[in-house]
Amino acid sequence: MEKEFFAGKTVLVMGLGHFGGGVDAARFACDAGAKVIVTDLASADELKDSLEQLKDFGPIEFHLGAHDQTHFEQADVIIANPAVAPDNKFLKVARRRNRFVTSQINIFFELCPATKIGITGANGKSTTAKLTTHLLKNAQDENVWLGGNIGNEPLLTILDQIHPNDLVVLELSSFQIEQLAEIKKAPNVALLTNMTSNHLDRYGTFETYCAAKQTIFEFQKPGIGRPAVSIFNAEDKIANRWFEKYNADKDRLCIKFSAADVSQEMKDKYALPGRANLSNLAAAMTIAKHFGITDQQIKTALPDFKALPHRLELIAEINGVRWYNDSKATTPEGAMTALDAFDTPKIIIAGGYDKQTPFDNLGKKIAKHAKAAILTGQTAKKIAKAIQKNLATETTEKTKIEITGSLSEAVERAHQLATPGDTVLLTPACASYDKYKNYQQRGQQFTKLVHQLQNKL
């Protein structure tokens, strides 16, 4: 495939979205000389941020609020958003008409000449991808690029700037890996942070979710004179199983990493709290060292690395209480990791969209380690039930449980319950779609509410 393939064709971008992928695809298709149509189930008002980025790019024909089957029958190429399920009825229509169905990530893998480093997992992949990029950029002569599921980082519209000697670090979701599996492509270097239950509303079972993720390793191929590189978390059960499976492949280099690999000297240079962040550091260091980065270069780069927004992000200290925005924690395991990151008394704000994920282990963790749980959203009652189930077995002071109708109420109630030395964590354990368009909007609202509280005091 070449960029010229799209010239003169009608290209339908299915799912403009909020994370930049749809905007990137539409701009790329326009620049390639295609007639571009964008269709999305969301309204123009809901998509105004993305639409603003395309207002001077085009002409583009927009169909928002619904999909029209005719467009899928008539377009030459459909570029589908990763959130669109492979069995979507409109994609089936396009395939029956022998239309070319692809995705942003698939086009990128077809056209990008650089070495690709793919990072996936249930938790920690954004921080690991960003940190890996940071370490490589601080020590490499070659250009290092970051993109994929991390959001608002273009891929297709920067292709002309990427050269064969460059490195591209990609955060890859299970949805994107599924799309790559359709063309049997995978990164040259692939890393798994961990595997825990997620997206069961789409996959149905944990096993199906794992199968989608595993193809990142299954379709890895050796390069000229070099093996494929597969990197696994030694502390994760699924990762260890996959290490044993793929380590038998003679055309592959398999490597394990662990939080225990991080020396005290490295820890002293690294500001992010908790063992999970040490695991992220160990993962990023493993990739960096594979590309020849030394310990000294890593030590030099680490102090400049800051937490990503919405990931255990310290946003305020009010009367001796520290407030953290961890809105990106959209799984129970992510919230449990946040609770483990602090030794102080903790008040957790949790709840959100119901992805049909079980909360049993989270309930046990909250019952044992949290001073209070302020719950909101669709899953509030489910999480409360999981906590209550475990309170009877705990001999420590009982966790206070409250259900509120909004994030605003939750912040106010957390403030009333907190005393100096406490930590308040927004770590929802759930997606945001019951009340917010994405986890960023939820985190921004939390930050705004906390700053308003701070200004009143």
C-alpha positions as CSV (number, residue, x, y, z in Angstrom):
1,M,0.0,0.0,0.0
2,E,1.1,3.6,-0.8
3,K,-0.5,6.9,0.2
4,E,-1.4,7.3,-3.4
5,F,-3.8,4.4,-3.1
6,F,-6.4,6.7,-1.5
7,A,-6.2,9.4,-4.2
8,G,-9.5,9.9,-6.0
9,K,-11.3,7.4,-3.8
10,T,-14.3,8.0,-1.6
11,V,-13.1,7.4,2.0
12,L,-15.6,7.0,4.8
13,V,-14.2,7.6,8.3
14,M,-16.5,5.7,10.7
15,G,-16.2,7.2,14.2
16,L,-14.7,10.7,14.5
17,G,-14.4,10.3,18.3
18,H,-12.6,12.4,20.8
19,F,-9.2,10.9,21.0
20,G,-7.7,12.2,17.8
21,G,-7.7,9.0,15.7
22,G,-10.7,10.0,13.6
23,V,-9.3,13.5,13.0
24,D,-6.0,12.0,12.0
25,A,-7.6,9.6,9.5
26,A,-9.8,12.3,8.0
27,R,-6.8,14.7,7.5
28,F,-4.7,12.0,6.0
29,A,-7.4,11.0,3.5
30,C,-7.9,14.6,2.5
31,D,-4.2,15.1,2.1
32,A,-4.0,11.9,0.0
33,G,-6.6,13.4,-2.5
34,A,-9.6,11.4,-1.4
35,K,-13.2,12.5,-1.2
36,V,-13.8,12.2,2.6
37,I,-17.0,11.5,4.4
38,V,-17.1,11.4,8.2
39,T,-20.0,9.5,10.0
40,D,-20.5,9.2,13.8
41,L,-23.4,8.3,16.1
42,A,-22.6,11.3,18.3
43,S,-24.0,14.7,17.6
44,A,-22.1,17.8,16.3
45,D,-22.3,19.3,19.7
46,E,-20.8,16.2,21.4
47,L,-18.0,16.2,18.8
48,K,-17.3,20.0,18.7
49,D,-13.7,19.6,19.8
50,S,-12.9,17.2,17.0
51,L,-14.9,19.1,14.5
52,E,-13.0,22.3,15.3
53,Q,-9.7,20.5,14.4
54,L,-11.1,19.8,10.9
55,K,-12.8,23.1,10.1
56,D,-10.0,24.3,7.9
57,F,-9.2,20.9,6.5
58,G,-11.3,19.5,3.7
59,P,-13.8,19.7,2.0
60,I,-15.3,17.0,4.3
61,E,-18.9,15.7,4.2
62,F,-20.2,15.1,7.7
63,H,-23.1,12.8,8.7
64,L,-23.5,12.9,12.5
65,G,-26.1,11.5,14.9
66,A,-26.6,8.3,12.9
67,H,-25.0,6.1,10.3
68,D,-26.5,5.7,6.8
69,Q,-26.1,2.3,5.2
70,T,-25.9,3.9,1.7
71,H,-22.5,5.4,2.6
72,F,-21.1,2.1,3.5
73,E,-22.3,0.5,0.2
74,Q,-20.9,3.3,-1.9
75,A,-17.6,4.3,-0.3
76,D,-14.4,2.8,-1.7
77,V,-12.6,2.7,1.6
78,I,-13.9,2.6,5.2
79,I,-11.5,3.6,8.0
80,A,-13.2,2.3,11.2
81,N,-12.6,3.6,14.7
82,P,-11.1,1.0,17.1
83,A,-14.3,1.2,19.3
84,V,-16.3,-0.2,16.4
85,A,-16.7,-3.9,16.9
86,P,-15.5,-6.1,14.1
87,D,-19.0,-7.6,13.6
88,N,-20.7,-4.2,13.3
89,K,-23.6,-4.4,10.9
90,F,-22.5,-1.5,8.8
91,L,-19.0,-3.0,8.3
92,K,-20.7,-6.2,7.3
93,V,-22.6,-4.3,4.6
94,A,-19.3,-2.8,3.3
95,R,-17.6,-6.2,3.2
96,R,-20.5,-7.7,1.3
97,R,-20.0,-5.0,-1.3
98,N,-16.3,-5.8,-1.4
99,R,-15.4,-2.4,0.0
100,F,-11.9,-2.0,1.5
101,V,-12.3,-1.9,5.4
102,T,-9.3,-0.7,7.3
103,S,-8.3,1.4,10.4
104,Q,-5.9,4.1,11.4
105,I,-3.5,1.7,13.0
106,N,-3.6,-0.7,10.1
107,I,-2.8,2.0,7.5
108,F,0.1,3.2,9.8
109,F,1.6,-0.3,10.0
110,E,1.3,-0.7,6.2
111,L,3.0,2.7,5.5
112,C,5.4,3.4,8.4
113,P,9.1,2.5,7.6
114,A,10.4,2.8,11.2
115,T,10.8,0.2,14.0
116,K,7.6,-0.1,16.0
117,I,7.5,-0.7,19.7
118,G,4.0,-1.8,20.9
119,I,3.0,-1.6,24.6
120,T,-0.2,-3.2,25.7
121,G,-1.9,-4.5,28.9
122,A,-4.9,-3.9,31.1
123,N,-3.2,-1.3,33.2
124,G,0.0,0.9,33.1
125,K,0.4,1.0,29.3
126,S,0.0,4.8,28.9
127,T,2.6,5.5,31.6
128,T,4.9,2.8,30.2
129,A,4.6,4.1,26.7
130,K,5.2,7.7,27.7
131,L,8.2,6.8,29.9
132,T,9.7,4.6,27.3
133,T,9.5,7.5,24.8
134,H,11.1,9.8,27.4
135,L,14.0,7.5,28.1
136,L,14.7,6.8,24.4
137,K,14.4,10.5,23.4
138,N,16.9,11.5,26.0
139,A,19.5,9.2,24.7
140,Q,18.9,8.5,21.0
141,D,20.2,10.3,18.0
142,E,17.3,9.0,16.0
143,N,13.8,10.5,16.1
144,V,11.5,8.9,18.6
145,W,7.7,9.2,18.1
146,L,4.8,8.4,20.4
147,G,1.2,7.5,19.3
148,G,-1.6,4.9,19.3
149,N,-4.2,4.6,22.0
150,I,-2.5,7.3,24.2
151,G,-4.8,9.9,22.6
152,N,-4.4,13.0,20.5
153,E,-1.1,12.0,19.1
154,P,-1.3,11.8,15.2
155,L,0.0,8.8,13.3
156,L,-1.0,9.1,9.7
157,T,-0.4,12.8,9.3
158,I,3.2,12.5,10.5
159,L,4.1,9.6,8.2
160,D,6.0,11.9,5.8
161,Q,8.3,12.9,8.8
162,I,9.1,9.3,9.9
163,H,12.3,7.7,8.6
164,P,13.5,4.1,8.6
165,N,16.0,4.6,11.4
166,D,13.4,6.2,13.7
167,L,11.6,4.5,16.6
168,V,7.8,4.7,17.1
169,V,6.4,3.8,20.5
170,L,2.8,2.8,20.4
171,E,0.3,2.3,23.2
172,L,-2.0,-0.4,21.7
173,S,-5.5,-1.3,23.0
174,S,-7.1,-4.7,22.6
175,F,-9.3,-3.1,19.9
176,Q,-6.4,-1.9,17.9
177,I,-4.6,-5.2,18.3
178,E,-7.7,-6.9,16.9
179,Q,-7.6,-4.6,13.9
180,L,-3.9,-5.4,13.3
181,A,-4.7,-9.1,13.6
182,E,-7.0,-8.8,10.5
183,I,-3.9,-8.0,8.4
184,K,-1.5,-10.2,10.5
185,K,0.7,-7.4,11.6
186,A,2.4,-6.7,14.9
187,P,5.1,-4.4,16.3
188,N,8.8,-5.4,16.0
189,V,9.0,-5.1,19.8
190,A,6.0,-5.9,21.9
191,L,5.5,-5.6,25.7
192,L,2.7,-6.8,28.0
193,T,2.4,-4.8,31.2
194,N,-0.2,-7.1,32.8
195,M,-3.5,-8.9,32.1
196,T,-6.6,-8.4,34.3
197,S,-10.3,-8.5,33.4
198,N,-11.5,-5.6,31.2
199,H,-14.0,-4.8,28.4
200,L,-16.2,-7.7,29.2
201,D,-19.1,-5.7,27.8
202,R,-17.4,-6.3,24.4
203,Y,-15.6,-9.6,24.9
204,G,-17.9,-11.5,27.2
205,T,-15.2,-13.5,28.9
206,F,-11.7,-12.9,30.2
207,E,-10.4,-15.6,28.0
208,T,-11.7,-13.9,24.9
209,Y,-10.2,-10.6,26.0
210,C,-6.8,-12.4,26.5
211,A,-7.1,-14.0,23.1
212,A,-7.5,-10.5,21.5
213,K,-4.4,-9.2,23.3
214,Q,-2.3,-12.2,22.6
215,T,-2.2,-11.7,18.8
216,I,0.3,-8.8,19.4
217,F,2.8,-11.6,20.0
218,E,1.3,-14.2,17.6
219,F,1.9,-12.0,14.5
220,Q,5.3,-10.7,15.4
221,K,7.8,-11.4,12.7
222,P,11.6,-11.2,12.7
223,G,13.3,-8.4,10.8
224,I,16.3,-8.6,8.5
225,G,19.1,-10.0,10.7
226,R,17.2,-9.5,14.0
227,P,14.6,-11.5,15.9
228,A,11.2,-10.3,17.0
229,V,11.3,-9.1,20.6
230,S,8.6,-10.1,23.1
231,I,8.7,-8.7,26.7
232,F,6.6,-10.0,29.6
233,N,5.9,-9.0,33.2
234,A,7.4,-11.7,35.4
235,E,4.8,-10.9,38.2
236,D,1.8,-11.5,36.0
237,K,0.3,-15.0,35.6
238,I,-0.9,-14.6,32.1
239,A,2.4,-13.0,31.0
240,N,4.4,-15.9,32.4
241,R,2.2,-18.3,30.5
242,W,2.8,-16.5,27.3
243,F,6.5,-16.2,28.0
244,E,6.8,-20.0,28.2
245,K,4.8,-20.3,25.0
246,Y,6.7,-17.9,22.9
247,N,10.2,-18.5,24.4
248,A,10.3,-21.7,22.4
249,D,10.4,-19.7,19.1
250,K,13.9,-19.6,17.7
251,D,13.2,-16.4,15.7
252,R,12.2,-14.5,18.8
253,L,13.9,-12.9,21.8
254,C,11.7,-13.2,25.0
255,I,12.5,-11.1,28.0
256,K,11.0,-10.8,31.5
257,F,10.9,-7.7,33.7
258,S,9.8,-7.1,37.3
259,A,9.3,-4.2,39.7
260,A,12.0,-5.9,41.8
261,D,14.5,-5.2,39.0
262,V,14.5,-1.5,39.9
263,S,17.5,-0.5,42.1
264,Q,17.2,1.9,45.0
265,E,19.3,4.3,43.1
266,M,16.7,4.3,40.2
267,K,13.8,4.6,42.7
268,D,15.4,7.7,44.2
269,K,15.3,9.4,40.8
270,Y,11.7,8.5,40.0
271,A,8.8,10.5,41.4
272,L,5.8,8.3,40.6
273,P,4.3,6.5,43.7
274,G,3.5,2.8,44.2
275,R,4.8,-0.6,43.1
276,A,2.7,-0.5,39.9
277,N,4.7,2.5,38.8
278,L,7.9,0.7,39.6
279,S,6.7,-2.1,37.3
280,N,6.0,0.5,34.6
281,L,9.6,1.8,35.1
282,A,11.0,-1.7,34.9
283,A,9.1,-2.2,31.6
284,A,10.3,1.0,30.1
285,M,13.9,0.3,31.2
286,T,13.8,-3.1,29.6
287,I,12.9,-1.6,26.2
288,A,15.4,1.2,26.6
289,K,18.3,-1.2,27.4
290,H,17.3,-3.3,24.4
291,F,18.0,-0.3,22.3
292,G,21.4,0.3,24.0
293,I,20.4,2.9,26.6
294,T,22.7,2.7,29.7
295,D,21.8,2.9,33.3
296,Q,23.5,6.3,33.6
297,Q,21.4,7.7,30.7
298,I,18.3,6.4,32.4
299,K,19.2,7.9,35.7
300,T,19.9,11.3,34.0
301,A,16.4,11.2,32.3
302,L,14.2,10.0,35.2
303,P,14.0,13.2,37.3
304,D,12.3,15.1,34.5
305,F,9.5,12.5,34.0
306,K,6.2,13.5,35.5
307,A,2.9,11.6,36.0
308,L,0.6,11.7,33.1
309,P,-2.7,13.6,33.6
310,H,-5.4,11.5,35.2
311,R,-3.0,8.9,36.4
312,L,-2.3,9.2,40.1
313,E,-1.9,12.9,39.4
314,L,-1.5,15.1,42.6
315,I,-3.7,18.1,42.0
316,A,-3.9,19.8,45.4
317,E,-3.0,19.6,49.1
318,I,-5.8,21.2,51.2
319,N,-5.4,21.5,55.0
320,G,-3.0,18.6,55.1
321,V,-5.1,16.3,52.8
322,R,-3.6,15.3,49.4
323,W,-6.1,15.0,46.5
324,Y,-5.2,12.7,43.5
325,N,-6.8,12.4,40.1
326,D,-6.6,8.8,38.9
327,S,-9.5,9.0,36.5
328,K,-7.7,6.8,34.0
329,A,-8.2,3.9,36.5
330,T,-11.1,2.4,34.5
331,T,-10.8,-1.1,35.9
332,P,-11.1,-2.6,39.4
333,E,-7.4,-3.6,39.2
334,G,-6.4,-0.1,38.4
335,A,-8.2,1.2,41.5
336,M,-6.6,-1.5,43.6
337,T,-3.2,-0.4,42.3
338,A,-4.0,3.1,43.4
339,L,-5.0,2.1,46.9
340,D,-1.7,0.2,47.2
341,A,0.4,3.2,46.2
342,F,-0.2,5.1,49.5
343,D,0.4,4.2,53.2
344,T,-1.7,7.1,54.5
345,P,-5.4,6.7,55.4
346,K,-7.4,6.7,52.1
347,I,-10.8,8.0,51.0
348,I,-11.7,6.5,47.6
349,I,-14.1,8.1,45.1
350,A,-15.2,5.3,42.7
351,G,-18.0,4.2,40.4
352,G,-19.1,4.9,36.8
353,Y,-20.2,3.1,33.6
354,D,-20.9,-0.6,34.0
355,K,-18.7,-2.8,31.8
356,Q,-20.0,-5.9,33.5
357,T,-16.7,-6.3,35.4
358,P,-16.8,-8.0,38.8
359,F,-15.9,-5.9,41.9
360,D,-15.3,-8.7,44.4
361,N,-11.6,-8.2,44.8
362,L,-11.9,-4.4,44.8
363,G,-14.5,-4.7,47.5
364,K,-12.1,-6.7,49.6
365,K,-9.3,-4.2,49.0
366,I,-11.4,-1.2,50.0
367,A,-12.8,-2.9,53.1
368,K,-9.2,-3.6,54.2
369,H,-7.4,-0.5,53.2
370,A,-9.8,2.5,52.8
371,K,-11.1,4.8,55.5
372,A,-14.1,5.6,53.4
373,A,-15.6,4.9,50.0
374,I,-17.7,7.6,48.3
375,L,-19.5,5.9,45.4
376,T,-21.3,7.4,42.4
377,G,-22.5,6.4,38.9
378,Q,-24.1,3.2,37.5
379,T,-21.9,0.8,39.5
380,A,-22.2,2.6,42.9
381,K,-24.5,0.0,44.4
382,K,-22.5,-3.0,43.0
383,I,-19.3,-1.7,44.5
384,A,-21.0,-0.9,47.8
385,K,-22.3,-4.5,47.9
386,A,-18.9,-5.9,47.3
387,I,-17.4,-3.8,50.1
388,Q,-20.2,-4.7,52.5
389,K,-19.7,-8.4,51.8
390,N,-16.1,-8.1,53.0
391,L,-16.6,-5.8,56.0
392,A,-17.8,-8.6,58.2
393,T,-14.4,-10.4,57.8
394,E,-12.3,-7.3,58.7
395,T,-11.4,-6.7,62.3
396,T,-10.0,-3.2,61.6
397,E,-12.0,0.0,61.8
398,K,-14.9,-0.4,59.4
399,T,-14.8,1.5,56.1
400,K,-17.5,4.1,55.8
401,I,-19.6,3.7,52.6
402,E,-21.7,6.4,51.0
403,I,-23.5,6.7,47.7
404,T,-23.8,10.1,46.1
405,G,-25.7,11.4,43.1
406,S,-22.8,13.2,41.4
407,L,-19.1,13.7,41.4
408,S,-19.7,17.2,42.9
409,E,-21.4,15.6,45.9
410,A,-18.7,13.0,46.2
411,V,-15.9,15.6,46.4
412,E,-17.9,17.6,49.0
413,R,-18.5,14.5,51.1
414,A,-14.9,13.4,50.9
415,H,-13.8,16.8,52.1
416,Q,-16.1,16.6,55.1
417,L,-14.7,13.1,56.0
418,A,-11.0,13.9,55.4
419,T,-8.6,14.9,58.2
420,P,-5.0,16.1,58.0
421,G,-2.7,13.3,56.7
422,D,-5.5,11.6,54.6
423,T,-5.3,10.9,50.9
424,V,-8.4,11.4,48.7
425,L,-8.3,9.3,45.5
426,L,-10.6,9.6,42.5
427,T,-9.9,6.1,41.2
428,P,-13.2,5.1,39.6
429,A,-12.5,1.4,38.7
430,C,-15.0,2.0,35.9
431,A,-15.3,3.7,32.5
432,S,-16.9,7.2,32.4
433,Y,-19.5,6.8,29.8
434,D,-22.5,6.9,32.1
435,K,-22.0,10.6,32.8
436,Y,-18.9,11.8,30.8
437,K,-17.7,11.4,27.2
438,N,-14.3,10.0,28.4
439,Y,-12.1,9.6,31.4
440,Q,-10.3,12.9,30.6
441,Q,-13.5,14.9,31.0
442,R,-14.2,13.1,34.3
443,G,-10.7,13.9,35.5
444,Q,-11.0,17.5,34.5
445,Q,-14.3,17.9,36.3
446,F,-12.8,16.4,39.4
447,T,-9.8,18.7,39.2
448,K,-12.0,21.7,38.8
449,L,-14.2,20.7,41.8
450,V,-11.1,20.3,44.0
451,H,-9.7,23.6,43.0
452,Q,-13.0,25.3,43.6
453,L,-13.0,23.7,47.1
454,Q,-9.4,24.9,47.6
455,N,-10.3,28.5,46.6
456,K,-13.2,28.5,49.1
457,L,-11.0,27.6,52.1
